[in-house]
């Protein structure tokens, strides 16, 4: 599902104009990004958590050149779904073709 499809579906379900839904969705994504950039996690009960994970320094290889490189320590954004959400996806009805 694309962002446009998501906006369209929310607009149809709620009766709110597409422009308002798009603005709200953009504001939500900006707030999540700003929080993660600031080192603050975002927790949405029943959905999941947007977290920042720290990756330690490690040694990597460039196979093409057969050389070793050092990959520095860095932080990455990460989404961890809630257990309730994971259970719903695992136990969803299977589609028959």
N, C-alpha and C positions, 0 to 999 in steps of 0.2 A: 504494500500500500504506500502510495506517495503522500507527500504533505498535502497536495491539492485534493486528493481523494479523502484524506482524513478530515480536512476542513469541510468538504462537501457533506460527508456523512454526519459530522457533528451538527452542521447547519440544518440538515434535514431532520435530525432527531430532536433538536431543541427549538427549532423555529427562529433561531437567531441568524441575522444576516451573515453572509459569508465573510464580508470585510471585517466585521467585529470578531468573528471566530478566528480569522487569520491573524488579526492583531493580538488577540489573547494568546494564541498558540506561539507566535513569535516572541511575545513578552515572556512566556513561560520558559521557552528555550534559552532566551537571553539570561534570565535569572539563574537557571541551572548552570549555564556556562560561567557566569560571573561568580557564583558560589564556589564552583570547583576550582576556578582560577585563584580564588582567595583561600583555597585549602579547606573549605567547609563542605561537608557532605550534604546531600539532599535525600531525605527519607520520605517516601510516600507509602503509608500503611496500606497493605493489601495489593500493592503494585510492585514496589521494589525500591532500591536505593541507588542513587548515582554517587559513586565514590571515586576517590583518587588513590591509585595504587602506586607504590614506589617500587621501581625495578632497580635492583642492585647492578653494579658494574659487572660486566662479564666479557669473556673472550669469545669473539666470533671469527668466522673464516670466510674469505672470499675464494670460492672454489675455482673460479675462472683463472685467478692469478696464483692460487695455492699460497695465499698469504694470511697471516693472522692479524686481526684488528681488535682493538679494545673498544667495546661499546660502553660509553659512560653511564653512570646511574642517572635515571630520569623518572619522572612521574607520568602516568597515563590515566585518562578518564576510564571508568569502568562502570557497567551497570550490573547490579546483582538483583535478579527478580525475587519477589517475596515467595515464600514457600506455598502460600495459597495459590498464587499465580502459576507456579511451576506445576502444582498438582492438577490444576484445570487444563493446562496444555497437555500434560502427560495422559490424562484420562479423557480427553475429548473423543467423541465418536469418530471412528475411522471412516473416511470417504471411500465409497465403492465406485469403481470405474465402470 
